[in-house]
């Protein structure tokens, strides 16, 4: 698709999804959508202009809610993971928030099968910016997934990332751990989260120490409030 058609399609897509989504999908049908509109959406999702990609991401949760989980898994799931490694920060940020909204739409059980494993794999990406996006996605998904999955699946990845060689990763670990404190049991905070933060609070990097100490204060406040 040539770029001059992108704004026209985006306007049409917005009108269809926002103004009368249910009627729109009933009228054109899932089969017609699959044959015509969806391929255009997929093409726009890879458009070289990042604002076009961003607009598509913003429509994905509503589109997914109308099409249903099965259709989404087959057609759109790979794109949502691909955006986590976009070269533009705004796209990666929107992609992480998109995963949260999809988990809310389709349930934690669905997310555990289709989202969480793929997200956690990305923590091994050689580029630290993409590893940071993984941390952000974990932070956003944790409240949706609940304490058990967070403790069993997400927290170990965050803790392991505290050993990252990049200071930006380490202070983001501290920030993510602070965001997880309200979700976790106090015993987990004391035995797992706090020791990691104590170690980070002694890091050579001033920013890592700062955010680690902020998170340690949040740990102490949790203890005082119980």
C-alpha positions in Angstrom: 0.0 0.0 0.0 1.3 3.4 -0.9 1.6 5.9 2.0 -0.9 8.3 0.5 -3.7 5.8 1.1 -2.7 5.3 4.8 -4.6 8.3 6.2 -7.7 7.4 4.3 -7.7 3.9 5.6 -7.0 5.1 9.1 -10.0 7.4 9.0 -12.2 4.7 7.7 -11.0 2.3 10.3 -11.5 4.8 13.1 -15.1 5.5 11.9 -15.9 1.8 11.7 -14.4 0.9 15.1 -15.3 3.9 17.2 -18.7 5.0 15.9 -20.6 1.8 15.3 -18.3 -1.2 15.7 -20.9 -3.8 16.3 -23.0 -2.9 13.3 -19.9 -2.6 11.1 -18.8 -6.1 11.8 -22.3 -7.5 11.4 -22.7 -5.8 8.0 -19.4 -6.7 6.4 -18.9 -10.1 8.1 -15.8 -11.7 9.4 -15.0 -13.4 6.1 -15.0 -10.1 4.1 -13.0 -8.4 6.8 -10.4 -11.2 6.6 -10.2 -10.8 2.8 -10.1 -7.1 2.5 -9.7 -4.8 5.5 -7.5 -7.0 7.7 -4.7 -7.3 5.1 -4.6 -3.5 4.8 -4.4 -3.3 8.6 -1.5 -5.7 8.6 0.3 -3.7 6.0 -0.3 -0.4 7.8 1.0 -2.1 11.0 4.4 -2.3 9.3 4.2 1.2 7.7 7.5 3.1 7.6 5.8 6.1 9.2 5.7 5.4 13.0 2.6 7.5 13.5 0.6 5.2 11.2 1.9 2.2 13.1 0.9 3.9 16.4 -2.6 4.6 15.2 -3.0 0.9 14.2 -1.9 -0.3 17.7 -4.4 1.9 19.4 -7.2 0.2 17.4 -6.0 -3.3 18.0 -7.8 -4.0 21.4 -11.2 -2.9 20.0 -10.6 -4.8 16.8 -9.7 -7.9 18.8 -12.8 -7.6 21.0 -15.0 -7.6 17.9 -13.2 -10.4 16.0 -12.8 -12.7 19.0 -9.9 -14.5 20.5 -9.5 -17.2 17.9 -9.3 -14.8 14.9 -7.0 -12.6 16.9 -4.6 -15.4 17.7 -4.3 -16.4 14.0 -4.0 -13.0 12.4 -2.8 -10.3 14.7 -0.9 -12.0 17.6 2.5 -11.9 15.8 2.2 -8.2 15.1 1.6 -7.4 18.7 4.9 -9.1 19.6 6.7 -7.5 16.7 5.9 -4.0 17.9 7.7 -4.7 21.2 10.9 -4.5 19.2 10.1 -1.5 17.1 12.9 1.1 16.7 10.6 3.9 17.9 10.1 4.2 21.6 6.5 5.4 21.3 5.6 2.3 19.4 7.2 0.0 22.0 5.5 1.9 24.8 2.1 1.5 23.0 2.8 -2.1 22.3 3.3 -2.9 26.0 0.1 -1.1 26.9 -1.6 -3.0 24.1 -0.7 -6.3 25.6 -2.2 -5.3 28.9 -5.4 -4.3 27.3 -5.6 -7.6 25.4 -5.0 -9.5 28.6 -7.9 -7.6 30.2 -10.1 -8.4 27.2 -9.3 -12.1 26.7 -8.5 -13.1 30.3 -5.3 -13.9 32.3 -5.6 -17.6 31.2 -5.4 -16.6 27.5 -2.5 -14.2 28.3 -0.7 -16.9 30.1 -0.8 -19.1 27.0 -0.4 -16.6 24.2 1.4 -13.5 25.6 3.5 -14.2 28.7 5.9 -16.8 27.3 6.6 -14.7 24.2 7.1 -11.6 26.3 9.5 -13.3 28.7 11.6 -14.6 25.8 12.4 -11.1 24.8 14.3 -10.4 28.0 17.2 -12.1 26.2 17.3 -9.7 23.3 20.8 -8.4 22.8 19.6 -4.8 22.6 19.0 -3.3 26.1 16.2 -1.0 24.9 14.1 -4.0 23.9 14.9 -5.7 27.2 13.6 -2.5 28.9 10.4 -2.8 27.0 10.0 -6.4 28.3 10.3 -5.0 31.8 7.7 -2.4 31.1 5.4 -5.1 29.7 5.9 -7.2 32.8 5.0 -4.3 35.0 1.8 -3.6 33.1 0.7 -7.2 32.8 1.4 -8.1 36.5 -1.8 -6.5 38.0 -3.9 -8.2 35.3 -2.3 -11.6 35.8 -2.5 -11.6 39.6 -0.2 -12.5 42.5 0.3 -16.2 41.7 1.4 -15.8 38.1 3.4 -12.7 38.9 5.3 -14.6 41.6 5.8 -17.8 39.7 6.4 -16.4 36.1 7.2 -12.7 36.1 9.1 -12.0 39.2 11.9 -14.4 38.6 12.6 -12.7 35.2 12.7 -9.3 36.9 15.1 -10.5 39.6 17.4 -12.1 37.1 17.5 -8.9 35.2 19.0 -7.1 38.2 22.3 -8.7 37.0 22.1 -7.0 33.7 25.3 -5.2 32.7 23.4 -2.0 31.6 22.6 0.5 34.4 19.4 1.6 32.7 18.2 -2.0 33.0 19.1 -2.2 36.6 17.3 0.9 37.7 14.3 -0.1 35.7 14.4 -3.4 37.6 14.1 -1.4 40.8 11.2 0.6 39.4 9.4 -2.6 38.3 10.0 -4.3 41.6 8.5 -1.2 43.4 5.4 -1.5 41.1 5.0 -5.2 42.0 5.1 -4.7 45.8 1.3 -4.1 46.1 0.6 -7.3 44.2 2.9 -9.6 46.1 2.6 -11.2 49.5 4.7 -9.6 52.2 6.7 -12.8 52.6 7.7 -12.7 49.0 8.6 -9.1 49.3 10.8 -9.8 52.3 12.5 -13.0 51.0 12.9 -12.2 47.3 12.3 -8.5 46.4 14.0 -6.8 49.3 17.4 -8.7 49.0 17.5 -7.9 45.3 16.9 -4.2 46.1 19.5 -4.1 48.8 22.1 -5.4 46.4 21.0 -2.8 43.8 21.2 -0.1 46.5 25.0 -0.7 46.6 25.5 -0.5 42.8 28.2 1.8 41.5 25.7 3.7 39.4 24.0 6.6 41.2 20.7 6.2 39.4 20.5 2.5 40.2 21.1 3.3 43.9 18.5 6.0 43.9 15.7 3.9 42.4 16.6 0.9 44.6 16.4 3.0 47.7 13.0 4.4 46.6 11.8 0.8 46.2 13.2 -0.2 49.6 11.2 2.6 51.2 8.1 1.2 49.5 8.9 -2.2 51.0 9.3 -0.6 54.5 5.9 1.2 54.1 4.3 -2.1 53.2 5.6 -3.6 56.4 4.4 -0.7 58.5 0.9 -0.8 57.0 0.3 -4.4 57.8 
